[in-house]
């Protein structure tokens, strides 16, 4: 993972930390690789709830401007 990806993952861990909408737990893993979705493609970082498997995707562009 590059430094920018590490910074984005840290931003998700700190600023976007929230309970899982399916089970209410706060145990997320992931964020180690970029995934493109959509047309035109949007770079996202996936996170998975370790309790129930719920998957959330965070748009990289929005996370890069989180402190702006």
C-alpha atoms as an extended CHARMM CRD file, in Angstrom:
* protein
*
        68  EXT
         1         1  UNK       CA              0.0000000000        0.0000000000        0.0000000000  PROA      1               0.0000000000
         2         2  UNK       CA              1.4020000000        3.4010000000       -0.9130000000  PROA      2               0.0000000000
         3         3  UNK       CA              1.6920000000        6.2300000000        1.5890000000  PROA      3               0.0000000000
         4         4  UNK       CA             -1.3360000000        8.0330000000        0.1300000000  PROA      4               0.0000000000
         5         5  UNK       CA             -3.4150000000        4.8690000000        0.4890000000  PROA      5               0.0000000000
         6         6  UNK       CA             -2.2400000000        4.5360000000        4.0910000000  PROA      6               0.0000000000
         7         7  UNK       CA             -3.3010000000        8.1280000000        4.7700000000  PROA      7               0.0000000000
         8         8  UNK       CA             -6.7040000000        7.5290000000        3.1850000000  PROA      8               0.0000000000
         9         9  UNK       CA             -7.2030000000        4.3430000000        5.1890000000  PROA      9               0.0000000000
        10        10  UNK       CA             -6.2510000000        6.2190000000        8.3710000000  PROA      10              0.0000000000
        11        11  UNK       CA             -8.8230000000        8.9030000000        7.5010000000  PROA      11              0.0000000000
        12        12  UNK       CA            -11.5010000000        6.2300000000        7.1740000000  PROA      12              0.0000000000
        13        13  UNK       CA            -10.4660000000        4.6270000000       10.4560000000  PROA      13              0.0000000000
        14        14  UNK       CA            -10.6000000000        7.9610000000       12.3170000000  PROA      14              0.0000000000
        15        15  UNK       CA            -13.1700000000       10.1390000000       10.5680000000  PROA      15              0.0000000000
        16        16  UNK       CA            -15.5850000000        7.6710000000        8.9920000000  PROA      16              0.0000000000
        17        17  UNK       CA            -15.5900000000        5.0960000000       11.7720000000  PROA      17              0.0000000000
        18        18  UNK       CA            -19.1710000000        4.0150000000       12.3390000000  PROA      18              0.0000000000
        19        19  UNK       CA            -21.1060000000        0.9740000000       13.4780000000  PROA      19              0.0000000000
        20        20  UNK       CA            -21.9870000000       -1.5560000000       10.8090000000  PROA      20              0.0000000000
        21        21  UNK       CA            -25.4810000000       -0.7510000000        9.4900000000  PROA      21              0.0000000000
        22        22  UNK       CA            -26.3480000000       -4.4670000000        9.4560000000  PROA      22              0.0000000000
        23        23  UNK       CA            -25.1510000000       -5.7280000000       12.8490000000  PROA      23              0.0000000000
        24        24  UNK       CA            -24.0720000000       -2.6420000000       14.8320000000  PROA      24              0.0000000000
        25        25  UNK       CA            -20.5120000000       -3.8610000000       15.4820000000  PROA      25              0.0000000000
        26        26  UNK       CA            -17.5070000000       -1.5830000000       14.9050000000  PROA      26              0.0000000000
        27        27  UNK       CA            -14.9260000000       -4.0750000000       13.6860000000  PROA      27              0.0000000000
        28        28  UNK       CA            -13.8220000000       -3.2330000000       10.1450000000  PROA      28              0.0000000000
        29        29  UNK       CA            -10.9060000000       -4.6950000000        8.1470000000  PROA      29              0.0000000000
        30        30  UNK       CA             -9.6150000000       -3.9810000000        4.6820000000  PROA      30              0.0000000000
        31        31  UNK       CA             -8.6460000000       -0.8760000000        2.8500000000  PROA      31              0.0000000000
        32        32  UNK       CA             -5.4990000000       -2.4750000000        1.4650000000  PROA      32              0.0000000000
        33        33  UNK       CA             -6.2710000000       -2.0850000000       -2.2420000000  PROA      33              0.0000000000
        34        34  UNK       CA             -8.0900000000        0.1790000000       -4.6080000000  PROA      34              0.0000000000
        35        35  UNK       CA            -11.0960000000       -1.1180000000       -6.4950000000  PROA      35              0.0000000000
        36        36  UNK       CA            -12.6400000000        0.5920000000       -9.4950000000  PROA      36              0.0000000000
        37        37  UNK       CA            -16.4260000000        0.6110000000       -9.8520000000  PROA      37              0.0000000000
        38        38  UNK       CA            -18.8180000000        2.3280000000      -12.2170000000  PROA      38              0.0000000000
        39        39  UNK       CA            -18.6390000000        3.9630000000      -15.6080000000  PROA      39              0.0000000000
        40        40  UNK       CA            -16.7640000000        6.2550000000      -15.5690000000  PROA      40              0.0000000000
        41        41  UNK       CA            -14.6480000000        4.3880000000      -13.0200000000  PROA      41              0.0000000000
        42        42  UNK       CA            -14.4370000000        5.6290000000       -9.4460000000  PROA      42              0.0000000000
        43        43  UNK       CA            -11.5090000000        4.5410000000       -7.2530000000  PROA      43              0.0000000000
        44        44  UNK       CA            -12.8010000000        3.0490000000       -4.0030000000  PROA      44              0.0000000000
        45        45  UNK       CA            -11.3470000000        1.4150000000       -0.9060000000  PROA      45              0.0000000000
        46        46  UNK       CA            -13.2960000000       -1.5880000000        0.4530000000  PROA      46              0.0000000000
        47        47  UNK       CA            -13.8900000000       -2.3010000000        4.1470000000  PROA      47              0.0000000000
        48        48  UNK       CA            -15.5880000000       -5.4470000000        5.4990000000  PROA      48              0.0000000000
        49        49  UNK       CA            -17.3300000000       -5.9520000000        8.8560000000  PROA      49              0.0000000000
        50        50  UNK       CA            -15.5810000000       -8.8420000000       10.5980000000  PROA      50              0.0000000000
        51        51  UNK       CA            -18.7780000000       -9.7300000000       12.4410000000  PROA      51              0.0000000000
        52        52  UNK       CA            -21.3330000000      -10.0960000000        9.6170000000  PROA      52              0.0000000000
        53        53  UNK       CA            -19.3910000000       -9.5650000000        6.3710000000  PROA      53              0.0000000000
        54        54  UNK       CA            -21.1240000000       -6.3420000000        5.3270000000  PROA      54              0.0000000000
        55        55  UNK       CA            -19.0500000000       -4.5570000000        2.6590000000  PROA      55              0.0000000000
        56        56  UNK       CA            -18.7000000000       -0.7820000000        2.4300000000  PROA      56              0.0000000000
        57        57  UNK       CA            -16.8400000000        1.1560000000       -0.2390000000  PROA      57              0.0000000000
        58        58  UNK       CA            -15.3530000000        4.6150000000        0.2520000000  PROA      58              0.0000000000
        59        59  UNK       CA            -14.6420000000        6.8550000000       -2.7490000000  PROA      59              0.0000000000
        60        60  UNK       CA            -10.9650000000        7.8050000000       -2.7120000000  PROA      60              0.0000000000
        61        61  UNK       CA            -11.4920000000       11.2940000000       -4.1540000000  PROA      61              0.0000000000
        62        62  UNK       CA            -13.8910000000       12.2470000000       -1.3540000000  PROA      62              0.0000000000
        63        63  UNK       CA            -11.5270000000       10.8620000000        1.2940000000  PROA      63              0.0000000000
        64        64  UNK       CA             -8.5670000000       12.7920000000       -0.1070000000  PROA      64              0.0000000000
        65        65  UNK       CA            -10.4220000000       16.0560000000        0.5760000000  PROA      65              0.0000000000
        66        66  UNK       CA            -11.8300000000       15.0640000000        3.9920000000  PROA      66              0.0000000000
        67        67  UNK       CA             -9.7870000000       17.6760000000        5.8940000000  PROA      67              0.0000000000
        68        68  UNK       CA            -10.4330000000       20.5040000000        3.4010000000  PROA      68              0.0000000000
